[in-house]
Amino acid sequence: FIPKSSMLPKTVLDYRTSETLQLPPKELAELCQKFQFEELTLSQVQAVERATRGQSASRIWFGQRAGCITSSKLRRVLRTRPQQPSKSLSRATCYPEV
C-alpha cells in the first residue's frame, strides 16, 4: 500500500520554507527566477488526475492549483494594479489554504 499523498507531486506551497518567507522582495524575486519544478512522472500525473476528479470539492485540487494563474483568475490579474495588487487575489492565488 502506498499512501495517495506520497504519489502526488509537490505543490508550489511545498517549496516554501521559513527562510524563503523571510526574504526581502528583491531576493525572493531573484530566487524565483532561478527556480525550476521537478519533472512530473506519468504516475504522478495520473495520481493528480484521479485525486482531483471532484475538482472544487477536492482540497487536493486547490493545492495543485496554488500559485497558478488560471483562466478563472486571469481577468482579475490583468486588471489589478502592480503598484497596489489586490490582496484578495494574491491570497486566493498564493495561499488557497487560508
N, CA, C and O atoms as a GROMACS GRO file, in nm:
protein
  392
    1PHE      N    1   0.085  -0.119   0.000
    1PHE     CA    2   0.000   0.000   0.000
    1PHE      C    3   0.088   0.124   0.000
    1PHE      O    4   0.177   0.138   0.084
    2ILE      N    5   0.064   0.214  -0.094
    2ILE     CA    6   0.135   0.342  -0.099
    2ILE      C    7   0.032   0.452  -0.075
    2ILE      O    8  -0.065   0.463  -0.150
    3PRO      N    9   0.053   0.536   0.029
    3PRO     CA   10  -0.044   0.643   0.055
    3PRO      C   11  -0.057   0.734  -0.067
    3PRO      O   12   0.041   0.763  -0.136
    4LYS      N   13  -0.180   0.779  -0.093
    4LYS     CA   14  -0.207   0.864  -0.209
    4LYS      C   15  -0.120   0.989  -0.209
    4LYS      O   16  -0.070   1.030  -0.314
    5SER      N   17  -0.101   1.050  -0.093
    5SER     CA   18  -0.025   1.175  -0.087
    5SER      C   19   0.121   1.158  -0.128
    5SER      O   20   0.182   1.252  -0.177
    6SER      N   21   0.177   1.038  -0.109
    6SER     CA   22   0.317   1.019  -0.147
    6SER      C   23   0.333   1.004  -0.298
    6SER      O   24   0.444   1.016  -0.350
    7MET      N   25   0.223   0.978  -0.369
    7MET     CA   26   0.229   0.964  -0.514
    7MET      C   27   0.209   1.099  -0.584
    7MET      O   28   0.241   1.113  -0.702
    8LEU      N   29   0.157   1.197  -0.512
    8LEU     CA   30   0.130   1.327  -0.572
    8LEU      C   31   0.258   1.410  -0.580
    8LEU      O   32   0.345   1.398  -0.494
    9PRO      N   33   0.270   1.493  -0.683
    9PRO     CA   34   0.387   1.581  -0.692
    9PRO      C   35   0.378   1.692  -0.589
    9PRO      O   36   0.270   1.720  -0.535
   10LYS      N   37   0.490   1.756  -0.562
   10LYS     CA   38   0.491   1.870  -0.472
   10LYS      C   39   0.407   1.982  -0.533
   10LYS      O   40   0.403   1.999  -0.654
   11THR      N   41   0.342   2.058  -0.447
   11THR     CA   42   0.271   2.177  -0.493
   11THR      C   43   0.366   2.296  -0.475
   11THR      O   44   0.471   2.283  -0.413
   12VAL      N   45   0.329   2.409  -0.529
   12VAL     CA   46   0.409   2.530  -0.513
   12VAL      C   47   0.429   2.559  -0.365
   12VAL      O   48   0.537   2.601  -0.323
   13LEU      N   49   0.326   2.536  -0.287
   13LEU     CA   50   0.333   2.566  -0.143
   13LEU      C   51   0.432   2.476  -0.071
   13LEU      O   52   0.486   2.515   0.033
   14ASP      N   53   0.458   2.358  -0.123
   14ASP     CA   54   0.553   2.267  -0.060
   14ASP      C   55   0.697   2.317  -0.070
   14ASP      O   56   0.784   2.272   0.005
   15TYR      N   57   0.723   2.409  -0.160
   15TYR     CA   58   0.858   2.463  -0.177
   15TYR      C   59   0.886   2.580  -0.083
   15TYR      O   60   0.999   2.627  -0.074
   16ARG      N   61   0.784   2.628  -0.014
   16ARG     CA   62   0.805   2.738   0.080
   16ARG      C   63   0.880   2.687   0.202
   16ARG      O   64   0.857   2.576   0.250
   17THR      N   65   0.970   2.769   0.251
   17THR     CA   66   1.041   2.737   0.375
   17THR      C   67   1.034   2.859   0.466
   17THR      O   68   0.999   2.968   0.422
   18SER      N   69   1.067   2.839   0.592
   18SER     CA   70   1.067   2.954   0.683
   18SER      C   71   1.169   3.058   0.637
   18SER      O   72   1.150   3.178   0.658
   19GLU      N   73   1.278   3.012   0.574
   19GLU     CA   74   1.380   3.105   0.524
   19GLU      C   75   1.328   3.188   0.406
   19GLU      O   76   1.348   3.309   0.402
   20THR      N   77   1.261   3.122   0.312
   20THR     CA   78   1.212   3.197   0.195
   20THR      C   79   1.102   3.295   0.233
   20THR      O   80   1.087   3.399   0.169
   21LEU      N   81   1.026   3.264   0.336
   21LEU     CA   82   0.920   3.355   0.380
   21LEU      C   83   0.977   3.482   0.443
   21LEU      O   84   0.907   3.583   0.451
   22GLN      N   85   1.102   3.477   0.486
   22GLN     CA   86   1.165   3.593   0.550
   22GLN      C   87   1.246   3.679   0.453
   22GLN      O   88   1.294   3.786   0.490
   23LEU      N   89   1.262   3.633   0.329
   23LEU     CA   90   1.345   3.706   0.233
   23LEU      C   91   1.283   3.839   0.194
   23LEU      O   92   1.161   3.850   0.182
   24PRO      N   93   1.368   3.940   0.173
   24PRO     CA   94   1.317   4.067   0.118
   24PRO      C   95   1.266   4.043  -0.024
   24PRO      O   96   1.313   3.951  -0.092
   25PRO      N   97   1.171   4.123  -0.071
   25PRO     CA   98   1.112   4.100  -0.204
   25PRO      C   99   1.213   4.086  -0.317
   25PRO      O  100   1.195   4.002  -0.405
   26LYS      N  101   1.318   4.166  -0.316
   26LYS     CA  102   1.416   4.160  -0.426
   26LYS      C  103   1.487   4.024  -0.428
   26LYS      O  104   1.503   3.964  -0.535
   27GLU      N  105   1.530   3.977  -0.312
   27GLU     CA  106   1.599   3.847  -0.304
   27GLU      C  107   1.504   3.732  -0.340
   27GLU      O  108   1.544   3.635  -0.405
   28LEU      N  109   1.379   3.743  -0.298
   28LEU     CA  110   1.280   3.641  -0.330
   28LEU      C  111   1.256   3.636  -0.481
   28LEU      O  112   1.245   3.528  -0.539
   29ALA      N  113   1.248   3.753  -0.544
   29ALA     CA  114   1.229   3.758  -0.689
   29ALA      C  115   1.347   3.693  -0.762
   29ALA      O  116   1.327   3.622  -0.860
   30GLU      N  117   1.469   3.718  -0.714
   30GLU     CA  118   1.588   3.657  -0.775
   30GLU      C  119   1.584   3.504  -0.760
   30GLU      O  120   1.616   3.431  -0.853
   31LEU      N  121   1.545   3.458  -0.643
   31LEU     CA  122   1.535   3.314  -0.618
   31LEU      C  123   1.428   3.252  -0.709
   31LEU      O  124   1.447   3.142  -0.762
   32CYS      N  125   1.318   3.321  -0.727
   32CYS     CA  126   1.210   3.271  -0.813
   32CYS      C  127   1.255   3.260  -0.959
   32CYS      O  128   1.212   3.170  -1.030
   33GLN      N  129   1.342   3.351  -1.002
   33GLN     CA  130   1.391   3.347  -1.140
   33GLN      C  131   1.472   3.220  -1.166
   33GLN      O  132   1.474   3.169  -1.278
   34LYS      N  133   1.539   3.169  -1.063
   34LYS     CA  134   1.624   3.051  -1.076
   34LYS      C  135   1.549   2.920  -1.051
   34LYS      O  136   1.598   2.812  -1.083
   35PHE      N  137   1.430   2.931  -0.994
   35PHE     CA  138   1.354   2.814  -0.952
   35PHE      C  139   1.309   2.728  -1.070
   35PHE      O  140   1.269   2.781  -1.174
   36GLN      N  141   1.316   2.597  -1.053
   36GLN     CA  142   1.263   2.503  -1.152
   36GLN      C  143   1.188   2.392  -1.080
   36GLN      O  144   1.235   2.338  -0.980
   37PHE      N  145   1.071   2.360  -1.131
   37PHE     CA  146   0.994   2.249  -1.076
   37PHE      C  147   1.060   2.118  -1.114
   37PHE      O  148   1.128   2.108  -1.216
   38GLU      N  149   1.038   2.017  -1.032
   38GLU     CA  150   1.083   1.883  -1.067
   38GLU      C  151   0.994   1.832  -1.181
   38GLU      O  152   0.877   1.868  -1.189
   39GLU      N  153   1.051   1.750  -1.267
   39GLU     CA  154   0.971   1.692  -1.375
   39GLU      C  155   0.870   1.593  -1.317
   39GLU      O  156   0.901   1.520  -1.223
   40LEU      N  157   0.751   1.593  -1.374
   40LEU     CA  158   0.647   1.502  -1.328
   40LEU      C  159   0.660   1.368  -1.398
   40LEU      O  160   0.695   1.359  -1.515
   41THR      N  161   0.632   1.264  -1.322
   41THR     CA  162   0.630   1.130  -1.381
   41THR      C  163   0.487   1.101  -1.427
   41THR      O  164   0.392   1.167  -1.386
   42LEU      N  165   0.474   1.003  -1.512
   42LEU     CA  166   0.342   0.963  -1.558
   42LEU      C  167   0.255   0.920  -1.442
   42LEU      O  168   0.136   0.951  -1.439
   43SER      N  169   0.312   0.848  -1.346
   43SER     CA  170   0.231   0.802  -1.231
   43SER      C  171   0.184   0.921  -1.146
   43SER      O  172   0.075   0.916  -1.090
   44GLN      N  173   0.265   1.027  -1.135
   44GLN     CA  174   0.222   1.146  -1.061
   44GLN      C  175   0.108   1.217  -1.134
   44GLN      O  176   0.010   1.258  -1.071
   45VAL      N  177   0.120   1.230  -1.264
   45VAL     CA  178   0.014   1.293  -1.343
   45VAL      C  179  -0.116   1.215  -1.327
   45VAL      O  180  -0.223   1.274  -1.308
   46GLN      N  181  -0.108   1.084  -1.334
   46GLN     CA  182  -0.227   1.000  -1.320
   46GLN      C  183  -0.285   1.010  -1.179
   46GLN      O  184  -0.406   1.010  -1.162
   47ALA      N  185  -0.198   1.018  -1.078
   47ALA     CA  186  -0.245   1.030  -0.939
   47ALA      C  187  -0.319   1.162  -0.918
   47ALA      O  188  -0.422   1.165  -0.852
   48VAL      N  189  -0.266   1.271  -0.974
   48VAL     CA  190  -0.334   1.400  -0.963
   48VAL      C  191  -0.469   1.395  -1.034
   48VAL      O  192  -0.569   1.444  -0.981
   49GLU      N  193  -0.472   1.337  -1.151
   49GLU     CA  194  -0.597   1.329  -1.226
   49GLU      C  195  -0.703   1.252  -1.147
   49GLU      O  196  -0.818   1.295  -1.139
   50ARG      N  197  -0.664   1.140  -1.088
   50ARG     CA  198  -0.760   1.060  -1.010
   50ARG      C  199  -0.804   1.135  -0.884
   50ARG      O  200  -0.922   1.134  -0.848
   51ALA      N  201  -0.708   1.199  -0.817
   51ALA     CA  202  -0.737   1.264  -0.689
   51ALA      C  203  -0.818   1.392  -0.704
   51ALA      O  204  -0.879   1.438  -0.607
   52THR      N  205  -0.819   1.450  -0.822
   52THR     CA  206  -0.885   1.580  -0.840
   52THR      C  207  -1.009   1.574  -0.929
   52THR      O  208  -1.055   1.677  -0.977
   53ARG      N  209  -1.060   1.457  -0.950
   53ARG     CA  210  -1.179   1.445  -1.036
   53ARG      C  211  -1.298   1.524  -0.982
   53ARG      O  212  -1.382   1.569  -1.060
   54GLY      N  213  -1.305   1.541  -0.852
   54GLY     CA  214  -1.414   1.618  -0.793
   54GLY      C  215  -1.393   1.768  -0.803
   54GLY      O  216  -1.477   1.845  -0.757
   55GLN      N  217  -1.285   1.810  -0.861
   55GLN     CA  218  -1.246   1.949  -0.880
   55GLN      C  219  -1.268   2.031  -0.754
   55GLN      O  220  -1.204   2.003  -0.652
   56SER      N  221  -1.355   2.130  -0.757
   56SER     CA  222  -1.365   2.223  -0.644
   56SER      C  223  -1.409   2.158  -0.514
   56SER      O  224  -1.400   2.221  -0.409
   57ALA      N  225  -1.456   2.034  -0.518
   57ALA     CA  226  -1.491   1.962  -0.395
   57ALA      C  227  -1.368   1.894  -0.335
   57ALA      O  228  -1.376   1.833  -0.229
   58SER      N  229  -1.255   1.904  -0.404
   58SER     CA  230  -1.133   1.836  -0.362
   58SER      C  231  -1.029   1.936  -0.310
   58SER      O  232  -0.991   2.029  -0.382
   59ARG      N  233  -0.983   1.916  -0.188
   59ARG     CA  234  -0.877   2.003  -0.134
   59ARG      C  235  -0.748   1.986  -0.213
   59ARG      O  236  -0.671   2.081  -0.229
   60ILE      N  237  -0.725   1.865  -0.263
   60ILE     CA  238  -0.605   1.839  -0.342
   60ILE      C  239  -0.608   1.923  -0.470
   60ILE      O  240  -0.505   1.972  -0.515
   61TRP      N  241  -0.726   1.940  -0.528
   61TRP     CA  242  -0.742   2.020  -0.649
   61TRP      C  243  -0.695   2.163  -0.625
   61TRP      O  244  -0.622   2.220  -0.706
   62PHE      N  245  -0.738   2.222  -0.512
   62PHE     CA  246  -0.695   2.358  -0.480
   62PHE      C  247  -0.545   2.364  -0.454
   62PHE      O  248  -0.478   2.458  -0.497
   63GLY      N  249  -0.492   2.263  -0.385
   63GLY     CA  250  -0.348   2.260  -0.357
   63GLY      C  251  -0.265   2.251  -0.483
   63GLY      O  252  -0.162   2.318  -0.494
   64GLN      N  253  -0.307   2.169  -0.577
   64GLN     CA  254  -0.232   2.154  -0.702
   64GLN      C  255  -0.240   2.280  -0.788
   64GLN      O  256  -0.151   2.304  -0.870
   65ARG      N  257  -0.344   2.360  -0.771
   65ARG     CA  258  -0.359   2.483  -0.848
   65ARG      C  259  -0.296   2.604  -0.781
   65ARG      O  260  -0.291   2.712  -0.840
   66ALA      N  261  -0.249   2.588  -0.658
   66ALA     CA  262  -0.189   2.700  -0.585
   66ALA      C  263  -0.075   2.761  -0.665
   66ALA      O  264   0.009   2.689  -0.720
   67GLY      N  265  -0.073   2.892  -0.670
   67GLY     CA  266   0.033   2.962  -0.742
   67GLY      C  267   0.010   2.974  -0.891
   67GLY      O  268   0.085   3.042  -0.960
   68CYS      N  269  -0.094   2.909  -0.940
   68CYS     CA  270  -0.123   2.914  -1.085
   68CYS      C  271  -0.222   3.025  -1.116
   68CYS      O  272  -0.320   3.045  -1.043
   69ILE      N  273  -0.196   3.096  -1.222
   69ILE     CA  274  -0.292   3.195  -1.269
   69ILE      C  275  -0.379   3.122  -1.371
   69ILE      O  276  -0.342   3.106  -1.488
   70THR      N  277  -0.494   3.080  -1.325
   70THR     CA  278  -0.584   3.002  -1.409
   70THR      C  279  -0.675   3.097  -1.488
   70THR      O  280  -0.679   3.217  -1.461
   71SER      N  281  -0.744   3.044  -1.584
   71SER     CA  282  -0.831   3.128  -1.668
   71SER      C  283  -0.937   3.198  -1.584
   71SER      O  284  -0.979   3.309  -1.617
   72SER      N  285  -0.981   3.135  -1.477
   72SER     CA  286  -1.082   3.198  -1.392
   72SER      C  287  -1.028   3.318  -1.315
   72SER      O  288  -1.105   3.399  -1.265
   73LYS      N  289  -0.896   3.330  -1.303
   73LYS     CA  290  -0.834   3.443  -1.232
   73LYS      C  291  -0.769   3.544  -1.326
   73LYS      O  292  -0.734   3.653  -1.282
   74LEU      N  293  -0.754   3.509  -1.452
   74LEU     CA  294  -0.676   3.593  -1.543
   74LEU      C  295  -0.730   3.735  -1.555
   74LEU      O  296  -0.652   3.830  -1.553
   75ARG      N  297  -0.859   3.752  -1.567
   75ARG     CA  298  -0.916   3.886  -1.579
   75ARG      C  299  -0.879   3.973  -1.459
   75ARG      O  300  -0.840   4.088  -1.475
   76ARG      N  301  -0.892   3.916  -1.340
   76ARG     CA  302  -0.856   3.992  -1.219
   76ARG      C  303  -0.708   4.025  -1.216
   76ARG      O  304  -0.670   4.134  -1.173
   77VAL      N  305  -0.624   3.932  -1.261
   77VAL     CA  306  -0.479   3.956  -1.264
   77VAL      C  307  -0.448   4.072  -1.358
   77VAL      O  308  -0.368   4.159  -1.324
   78LEU      N  309  -0.510   4.073  -1.475
   78LEU     CA  310  -0.483   4.177  -1.573
   78LEU      C  311  -0.535   4.314  -1.530
   78LEU      O  312  -0.485   4.416  -1.577
   79ARG      N  313  -0.634   4.317  -1.443
   79ARG     CA  314  -0.693   4.444  -1.400
   79ARG      C  315  -0.635   4.499  -1.269
   79ARG      O  316  -0.659   4.614  -1.235
   80THR      N  317  -0.561   4.418  -1.197
   80THR     CA  318  -0.506   4.467  -1.071
   80THR      C  319  -0.385   4.556  -1.099
   80THR      O  320  -0.314   4.535  -1.197
   81ARG      N  321  -0.363   4.653  -1.015
   81ARG     CA  322  -0.252   4.746  -1.034
   81ARG      C  323  -0.125   4.687  -0.974
   81ARG      O  324  -0.125   4.647  -0.857
   82PRO      N  325  -0.016   4.680  -1.051
   82PRO     CA  326   0.109   4.624  -0.998
   82PRO      C  327   0.161   4.701  -0.876
   82PRO      O  328   0.223   4.642  -0.787
   83GLN      N  329   0.136   4.832  -0.872
   83GLN     CA  330   0.182   4.913  -0.759
   83GLN      C  331   0.104   4.883  -0.631
   83GLN      O  332   0.154   4.900  -0.520
   84GLN      N  333  -0.019   4.838  -0.648
   84GLN     CA  334  -0.103   4.805  -0.533
   84GLN      C  335  -0.191   4.685  -0.570
   84GLN      O  336  -0.311   4.699  -0.593
   85PRO      N  337  -0.129   4.564  -0.576
   85PRO     CA  338  -0.204   4.446  -0.619
   85PRO      C  339  -0.316   4.410  -0.521
   85PRO      O  340  -0.309   4.438  -0.402
   86SER      N  341  -0.417   4.348  -0.575
   86SER     CA  342  -0.532   4.305  -0.496
   86SER      C  343  -0.487   4.202  -0.391
   86SER      O  344  -0.430   4.098  -0.425
   87LYS      N  345  -0.514   4.233  -0.265
   87LYS     CA  346  -0.476   4.141  -0.157
   87LYS      C  347  -0.557   4.012  -0.165
   87LYS      O  348  -0.504   3.903  -0.143
   88SER      N  349  -0.685   4.023  -0.196
   88SER     CA  350  -0.768   3.902  -0.202
   88SER      C  351  -0.726   3.812  -0.319
   88SER      O  352  -0.730   3.690  -0.307
   89LEU      N  353  -0.685   3.872  -0.430
   89LEU     CA  354  -0.636   3.794  -0.544
   89LEU      C  355  -0.504   3.725  -0.509
   89LEU      O  356  -0.484   3.608  -0.542
   90SER      N  357  -0.415   3.798  -0.443
   90SER     CA  358  -0.287   3.738  -0.401
   90SER      C  359  -0.310   3.622  -0.306
   90SER      O  360  -0.247   3.517  -0.319
   91ARG      N  361  -0.400   3.641  -0.209
   91ARG     CA  362  -0.431   3.533  -0.115
   91ARG      C  363  -0.490   3.412  -0.186
   91ARG      O  364  -0.450   3.299  -0.161
   92ALA      N  365  -0.586   3.437  -0.275
   92ALA     CA  366  -0.653   3.327  -0.345
   92ALA      C  367  -0.557   3.251  -0.436
   92ALA      O  368  -0.572   3.130  -0.455
   93THR      N  369  -0.459   3.321  -0.491
   93THR     CA  370  -0.364   3.258  -0.582
   93THR      C  371  -0.250   3.189  -0.507
   93THR      O  372  -0.215   3.075  -0.537
   94CYS      N  373  -0.194   3.258  -0.411
   94CYS     CA  374  -0.073   3.209  -0.344
   94CYS      C  375  -0.099   3.130  -0.217
   94CYS      O  376  -0.017   3.046  -0.178
   95TYR      N  377  -0.210   3.154  -0.151
   95TYR     CA  378  -0.237   3.089  -0.023
   95TYR      C  379  -0.380   3.033  -0.019
   95TYR      O  380  -0.459   3.077   0.064
   96PRO      N  381  -0.413   2.939  -0.105
   96PRO     CA  382  -0.552   2.891  -0.111
   96PRO      C  383  -0.598   2.819   0.016
   96PRO      O  384  -0.718   2.802   0.037
   97GLU      N  385  -0.503   2.775   0.099
   97GLU     CA  386  -0.543   2.702   0.220
   97GLU      C  387  -0.588   2.794   0.330
   97GLU      O  388  -0.645   2.748   0.429
   98VAL      N  389  -0.566   2.925   0.318
   98VAL     CA  390  -0.601   3.022   0.422
   98VAL      C  391  -0.746   3.063   0.409
   98VAL      O  392  -0.794   3.144   0.488
   0.00000   0.00000   0.00000
